[in-house]
Amino acid sequence: MGKYFGTDGIRGKAFEHLNAGLAYRLGQGLKYAIDINEVVIGYDTRQSSPMLAHMIAAGALSEGLNVSFAGVCSTPMVAYFSKEKSIIGVMVTASHNPYTDNGIKVFNKGFKTTEKEEEIIESFIDNPKLEIKAFGDFKLSSDFESTYLKLYNQFSVKKTNLKIAYDSANGANFKIAHKLFNKYAPDAIQIGNNPDGLNINKNCGSTHMEYIHEYVKEYHLDVGFSFDGDGDRLLICDQDKIYDGDEIIFIISSYLKKKQLLRHNHVVLTKMSNPGILKALKEKEIEVSLTDVGDKYVSLELTTNDYVIGGENSGHIIMRHLLHTGDGLLVAIYLLSIMAEENKTLKELTSSLNLYPYQLINIKDVDKSILKTDEMKKFLENIKKTLGTDSLLLVRPSGTESLIRVTVSHSDESVMRNTIDKIVKKIKGFGVDVDA
């Protein structure tokens, strides 16, 4: 990671770490990092986003770049437009984080910037140019939305009579989601669609699935779709349960295999995937690659090997035969098309799945660097041996927050819980002997 860029762009407290000056200087550096003279800029609904977006535009204009301003939109919309037009893309968002945070994602022709490109941008953040030689042109994008909507012409979607709710997290896709659901499911109910700058992801969206799950149960609906703040993730539910990204990938990959569209008969998941998912895919004779956690690793595995479907259990899913990046809304509409064509419920589409007990815990206020020590490495190696091969253990520092994530899955729930407790105790009391 660079000085400013982390695992997914720049992220930090709005008006503090991410302020007007940083945004302006980042805008200046775009032309030098990416030798293209046009940039599209979009942003989510949090309070600080318009200021940051306009300052990025000002910096870009001061170096002669032409700015196409998209306004409130989802991250995948910016990525797709950037790719289709072969231009720079910038999205101002902190994704699933609270409104007090913000972030900046930069795309080169639709793909996330390289470390080299980010180093150049960072040099401008630290050493801005003071002389302005030429101004670029500024315009509101006229074909931004229509370009994105062409994605949905790639597959057949019939209007559905399913009783549906969808939660836009008071975030970036609340407008485009309403337009598309109105087309394919006109009776669907939208919630989390009243952004006020402060309520993005607040007790709603894919990080708070209890909100839509209770809604689906209360009104006896068939399915609920829930997005995150910038619209690139999706989780779903019915009245009985919540389905994560791995389960969504299982549904889609099973359908693609049936239609002989699952290229190389292969799916990409991450090391956080439930062992039960891996077993179910194996029984369907579908091969699996497991990558490190992060959509960039999933994307690299997909593109390097020409696979078509992959993602994370957090709900970031890439259907590469339709779009090169994750898009929660696209996945939601594609799922609707599968449910309609197969005439099956979510429960029926996942009936062959037997998930293992699974738990993810975030440990706050600890030094993330302890995971690099020999003592902690040895401790975790012993834990892994005790769990056995048919299990999951993943302990990793967050790339965007000050915490350590601990994930354990095992066929025996008591083993899983005891293991979690032991790891948490060790991390919080680092340096104290704990039997493994």
C-alpha positions in Angstrom: 0.0 0.0 0.0 1.1 3.5 -0.7 1.1 6.6 1.5 -2.4 7.5 0.6 -3.8 4.6 -1.5 -4.8 1.5 0.3 -6.3 -1.8 -0.9 -9.3 0.0 -2.5 -8.3 3.6 -3.3 -7.9 6.3 -0.7 -10.0 6.1 2.4 -10.3 8.3 5.5 -12.2 10.8 7.6 -14.0 13.3 5.5 -12.9 17.0 5.9 -9.8 15.7 7.9 -7.7 13.2 6.0 -9.8 13.6 2.9 -10.1 17.4 2.5 -10.5 19.9 -0.4 -6.7 20.3 -0.8 -6.0 16.6 -1.2 -8.9 16.2 -3.7 -7.7 19.1 -5.8 -4.1 17.8 -5.9 -5.3 14.3 -6.7 -7.2 15.8 -9.7 -4.0 17.5 -10.8 -2.1 14.3 -10.8 -4.6 12.3 -12.9 -3.2 13.5 -16.3 0.4 12.6 -15.3 -0.4 9.2 -13.9 -2.8 8.3 -16.7 -2.0 9.8 -20.1 -5.7 10.5 -21.0 -7.3 13.9 -21.5 -10.8 13.1 -20.2 -12.2 12.0 -16.9 -15.7 11.0 -15.6 -16.4 11.8 -12.0 -19.2 10.3 -9.9 -20.0 10.3 -6.2 -22.2 8.7 -3.5 -24.7 10.4 -1.3 -22.6 11.2 1.8 -22.4 14.8 3.0 -18.8 15.3 2.0 -18.9 13.7 -1.5 -20.0 16.7 -3.7 -17.2 18.9 -2.3 -14.6 16.3 -2.9 -15.9 15.5 -6.4 -15.9 19.2 -7.4 -12.4 19.7 -6.0 -11.1 16.7 -8.0 -12.8 18.2 -11.1 -11.1 21.6 -10.4 -7.7 20.0 -10.1 -8.2 18.0 -13.3 -9.4 21.1 -15.2 -6.4 23.1 -14.0 -4.2 20.6 -15.9 -6.3 20.7 -19.1 -8.3 17.6 -18.6 -11.9 17.6 -19.9 -14.3 16.7 -17.1 -17.6 14.8 -17.6 -19.5 15.1 -14.4 -21.9 12.2 -13.6 -23.3 13.3 -10.2 -24.7 10.7 -7.8 -24.2 7.2 -9.2 -22.8 3.8 -8.3 -19.2 2.8 -8.5 -19.8 0.1 -11.3 -21.5 2.8 -13.4 -18.3 4.9 -13.3 -16.1 1.9 -13.9 -18.1 0.8 -16.9 -18.4 4.2 -18.5 -14.6 4.7 -18.0 -14.0 1.4 -19.8 -16.5 2.0 -22.6 -15.2 5.5 -23.4 -11.5 4.6 -22.7 -11.1 7.5 -20.2 -10.2 8.0 -16.6 -12.9 7.3 -14.0 -13.1 8.7 -10.5 -15.6 7.7 -7.9 -15.9 9.5 -4.6 -17.2 7.0 -2.0 -16.3 5.1 1.2 -18.5 2.2 0.2 -20.0 0.5 3.2 -18.4 2.9 5.8 -20.4 5.5 7.8 -21.0 9.0 6.4 -18.1 10.4 8.5 -15.7 8.6 6.2 -15.1 9.0 2.5 -12.8 7.7 -0.2 -11.6 8.1 -3.8 -11.4 5.3 -6.3 -9.5 5.9 -9.6 -10.0 3.9 -12.8 -7.8 3.7 -15.9 -10.2 2.7 -18.8 -12.4 1.0 -16.3 -9.7 -0.8 -14.3 -8.3 0.1 -10.9 -5.0 2.0 -11.0 -1.7 0.3 -10.7 0.8 0.9 -7.9 2.9 3.0 -10.4 0.0 5.2 -11.3 -0.9 5.6 -7.7 2.7 6.6 -6.8 2.5 9.4 -9.4 -0.8 10.7 -8.0 0.6 10.6 -4.5 3.6 12.7 -5.6 1.1 15.4 -6.7 -0.7 15.2 -3.4 2.5 15.9 -1.6 4.0 18.3 -4.1 1.2 20.1 -6.0 1.8 22.3 -9.1 1.1 25.9 -8.5 1.2 27.2 -12.1 -2.0 26.8 -14.2 -1.3 26.7 -17.9 -4.6 25.6 -19.5 -8.1 24.8 -18.5 -10.1 21.8 -19.7 -13.8 21.7 -20.5 -16.5 20.9 -17.9 -19.8 19.3 -18.8 -22.6 17.3 -17.2 -22.5 13.8 -18.8 -25.3 13.4 -21.3 -24.9 9.7 -22.1 -23.7 8.3 -18.7 -26.9 6.5 -17.7 -27.9 5.3 -21.2 -24.4 3.8 -21.7 -24.8 1.8 -18.4 -28.3 0.6 -19.2 -27.0 -1.2 -22.3 -25.5 -3.8 -20.0 -29.0 -5.2 -19.4 -29.6 -5.9 -23.1 -27.1 -8.8 -22.7 -29.6 -11.2 -21.1 -33.4 -11.7 -21.1 -35.3 -10.5 -18.1 -39.0 -11.0 -18.0 -41.3 -9.0 -15.7 -41.9 -10.9 -12.5 -44.8 -11.3 -10.1 -42.5 -12.1 -7.2 -43.1 -9.9 -4.1 -39.8 -8.0 -3.8 -38.2 -5.4 -1.6 -34.8 -3.8 -2.3 -32.6 -1.7 0.0 -30.4 1.0 -1.5 -28.6 1.8 1.8 -29.5 5.5 1.3 -26.6 5.3 -1.1 -25.2 5.7 -4.6 -27.5 3.4 -6.6 -30.9 4.6 -5.2 -31.8 6.3 -8.4 -30.7 3.7 -11.0 -32.0 0.8 -8.9 -35.5 2.5 -8.9 -35.4 2.8 -12.6 -34.4 -0.8 -13.3 -36.7 -2.4 -10.7 -39.6 -0.4 -12.1 -38.9 -1.9 -15.5 -38.6 -5.5 -14.5 -40.5 -5.7 -11.2 -42.9 -2.7 -11.1 -44.5 -3.8 -7.9 -41.2 -4.0 -6.0 -40.8 -1.9 -2.9 -37.7 0.3 -2.4 -36.4 1.1 1.0 -33.2 2.9 2.1 -33.9 5.4 -0.7 -34.1 8.8 1.2 -30.4 9.9 1.5 -29.8 13.0 3.6 -26.0 13.0 3.5 -25.8 11.5 7.0 -27.8 8.2 6.7 -25.8 6.3 4.1 -25.4 2.7 5.4 -27.0 3.7 8.7 -28.9 0.7 10.0 -29.6 -0.3 6.4 -28.0 -1.8 3.3 -25.9 -5.0 3.0 -24.0 -4.3 6.3 -27.3 -4.3 8.2 -29.2 -7.2 6.7 -31.6 -7.3 9.6 -33.3 -4.3 8.2 -34.5 -5.8 5.0 -34.9 -9.3 6.5 -37.4 -8.0 9.0 -39.2 -6.1 6.2 -39.4 -9.2 4.1 -40.8 -11.2 7.0 -43.2 -8.5 8.2 -44.8 -8.1 4.7 -44.6 -11.7 3.7 -42.4 -11.0 0.6 -40.6 -13.6 -1.5 -37.1 -12.0 -1.8 -35.2 -9.0 -0.6 -32.1 -7.4 -2.2 -29.7 -5.3 -0.2 -26.9 -3.1 -1.6 -24.0 -1.3 0.0 -23.3 2.5 -0.1 -21.6 2.6 -3.5 -23.6 -0.1 -5.1 -21.0 -2.7 -5.9 -22.2 -5.3 -3.4 -25.3 -7.4 -3.0 -26.7 -9.7 -0.3 -30.2 -11.2 -0.4 -32.8 -12.8 1.8 -36.1 -14.6 1.9 -38.4 -14.9 4.9 -36.4 -17.8 6.3 -32.7 -16.7 6.0 -30.1 -14.4 4.7 -27.9 -15.6 1.7 -24.3 -14.3 1.4 -22.2 -13.7 -1.7 -20.9 -17.3 -1.8 -24.5 -18.6 -2.0 -25.3 -16.1 -4.7 -22.3 -17.3 -6.7 -23.4 -20.9 -6.2 -26.8 -20.1 -7.7 -25.3 -18.2 -10.7 -22.5 -20.7 -11.4 -25.0 -23.7 -11.2 -27.2 -21.9 -13.8 -24.2 -21.0 -16.0 -23.0 -24.7 -15.9 -26.5 -25.9 -16.9 -26.5 -23.4 -19.8 -22.9 -24.4 -20.8 -21.8 -20.8 -20.1 -19.5 -21.6 -17.2 -16.2 -21.1 -19.0 -13.6 -23.7 -18.0 -16.1 -25.1 -15.5 -14.5 -22.9 -12.9 -15.5 -20.5 -10.1 -13.3 -18.1 -8.2 -13.9 -17.6 -4.5 -11.8 -16.2 -1.6 -10.1 -17.9 1.4 -13.1 -16.7 3.5 -15.5 -19.0 1.7 -17.6 -21.4 3.7 -16.2 -25.0 3.4 -19.8 -26.2 2.7 -19.9 -24.1 -0.5 -16.7 -25.7 -1.7 -18.1 -29.2 -1.0 -21.3 -28.4 -2.9 -19.5 -27.0 -5.9 -17.3 -30.1 -5.9 -20.3 -32.3 -6.0 -21.5 -30.4 -9.0 -18.1 -31.1 -10.6 -17.3 -27.3 -10.6 -13.7 -26.5 -9.9 -12.7 -23.6 -7.5 -9.8 -21.2 -7.1 -9.4 -19.6 -3.7 -7.8 -16.1 -3.7 -6.8 -13.7 -1.0 -9.6 -11.5 0.3 -10.1 -8.5 -2.0 -12.0 -7.9 -5.2 -8.7 -7.1 -7.0 -7.4 -10.6 -6.3 -10.7 -12.1 -7.6 -10.6 -10.0 -10.7 -7.0 -10.9 -11.4 -7.7 -14.6 -11.2 -10.7 -14.2 -13.4 -9.0 -12.2 -16.1 -5.7 -14.2 -16.0 -7.5 -17.5 -16.6 -10.5 -16.3 -18.6 -13.1 -17.4 -16.0 -16.5 -15.8 -15.9 -17.8 -15.8 -12.3 -16.2 -15.1 -8.9 -16.4 -12.9 -5.8 -16.5 -12.6 -2.1 -19.0 -13.7 0.5 -19.4 -10.1 1.4 -21.4 -9.8 -1.8 -18.9 -8.3 -4.2 -19.5 -10.5 -7.2 -18.1 -10.2 -10.7 -20.0 -11.7 -13.7 -17.3 -11.2 -16.2 -19.4 -12.3 -19.2 -21.5 -9.2 -18.5 -19.3 -6.7 -16.8 -15.6 -6.6 -15.8 -16.3 -5.4 -12.2 -18.7 -6.1 -9.4 -22.1 -4.6 -9.6 -24.8 -5.4 -7.0 -27.7 -4.2 -9.1 -26.6 -6.2 -12.2 -26.3 -9.3 -10.1 -29.8 -8.7 -8.5 -31.5 -8.4 -11.9 -29.6 -11.4 -13.2 -30.8 -13.4 -10.2 -34.4 -12.3 -10.9 -34.0 -13.6 -14.4 -32.7 -17.0 -13.2 -35.6 -17.3 -10.6 -38.1 -16.5 -13.3 -36.7 -18.9 -15.9 -36.2 -21.7 -13.4 -39.4 -21.0 -11.6 -37.7 -21.6 -8.3 -37.3 -19.9 -5.0 -34.0 -19.0 -3.4 -34.5 -22.0 -1.0 -35.0 -24.3 -4.0 -32.0 -22.9 -5.9 -29.7 -23.6 -2.9 -31.3 -26.9 -1.7 -28.1 -28.9 -2.4 -26.1 -26.6 -0.1 -25.2 -27.6 3.4 -23.3 -24.7 5.0 -20.9 -25.2 7.9 -21.2 -23.1 11.1 -19.4 -19.9 10.3 -18.4 -16.8 12.3 -16.6 -13.6 11.6 -15.5 -11.3 14.4 -13.9 -7.8 14.2 -11.5 -7.1 17.0 -11.1 -3.4 17.5 -8.4 -1.3 19.3 -5.6 -3.8 18.8 -2.2 -3.4 17.1 -2.6 -5.0 13.6 1.2 -5.5 13.4 1.1 -8.3 16.0 -0.1 -10.6 13.2 3.4 -10.4 11.7 5.2 -11.6 14.8 6.6 -15.2 15.0 4.7 -15.8 18.2 1.3 -15.1 16.6 2.2 -16.9 13.4 3.1 -20.0 15.3 0.0 -19.8 17.4 -2.3 -19.6 14.4 -0.4 -22.4 12.6 -1.2 -24.7 15.6 -4.8 -23.6 15.6 -5.1 -24.5 11.9 -3.6 -27.9 12.4 -6.1 -28.6 15.2 -9.1 -27.6 13.1 -8.1 -29.9 10.2 -8.3 -29.6 6.5 -12.1 -29.5 6.2 -12.4 -26.1 7.9 -11.7 -22.4 7.5 -9.4 -20.2 9.5 -8.5 -16.7 8.4 -7.1 -14.0 10.6 -6.2 -10.7 8.8 -5.9 -7.0 9.4 -8.5 -4.8 7.8 -7.2 -2.8 4.8 -9.5 0.1 5.5 -10.2 0.1 9.2 -8.2 -0.2 12.5 -9.2 -3.7 13.4 -8.4 -7.4 12.9 -10.9 -9.7 11.3 -11.1 -13.3 12.6 -13.1 -15.9 10.6 -13.6 -19.5 11.5 -15.8 -22.2 10.0 -16.1 -25.9 11.0 -18.6 -28.7 10.7 -18.8 -28.8 14.5 -20.2 -25.5 15.9 -18.8 -26.0 19.4 -15.3 -26.4 17.9 -15.8 -23.2 15.9 -16.9 -21.2 18.9 -14.1 -22.4 21.1 -11.6 -21.6 18.4 -12.9 -18.1 18.0 -12.8 -17.5 21.8 -9.2 -18.8 22.0 -8.0 -16.5 19.1 -9.8 -13.4 20.5 -8.3 -14.0 23.9 -4.8 -14.4 22.4 -5.0 -11.3 20.3 -6.4 -9.1 23.1 -3.8 -10.4 25.5 -0.9 -10.6 23.1 2.3 -11.9 24.7 0.4 -14.0 27.2 0.6 -17.8 26.7 -2.6 -19.4 25.5 -2.7 -23.2 24.8 -3.4 -23.9 21.2 
